[in-house]
């Protein structure tokens, strides 16, 4: 996993979601390999607008995206969506055995 990526995503979930959530706060982290890809997601139940413009990334997420572009020659993705009362940030990058790029 690229350095500081998970930390940035979790901080983002707290800053933009969970800090504003009254009552119970839920954070879910998942990591899996699908064929030649690694997929990481961070989901939170913080408040969010179903109509929010998730195409606009803040500085932290832009830095994650740039880091992926610098590390991997192949396509990588970063997406953020809102569904079922949760904000879900998903990152996908090429699987490289033993972390070799």
NORQUI-V613345 format. One record per backbone hydrogen bond with DSSP energy under -1.0 kcal/mol. CO is the residue of the C=O (numbers start at 1). NH is the residue of the N-H. Records with the same first field share a line. If there is no record, write none. Layout:
CO=NH + NH
This chain:
2=5
4=8
5=9
6=10
7=11
8=12
9=13
10=14
11=15
12=16
13=17 + 18
14=19
17=20
18=21
26=45
28=43
30=41
32=39
34=37
36=95
37=34
38=93
39=32
40=91
41=30
42=89
43=28
44=87
49=52
52=54
53=56
58=62
59=63
60=64
61=65
62=66
63=67
64=68
65=69
66=70
67=71
68=72
77=92
79=90
81=88
83=86
86=83
87=44
88=81
89=42
90=79
91=40
92=77
93=38
96=99
97=100
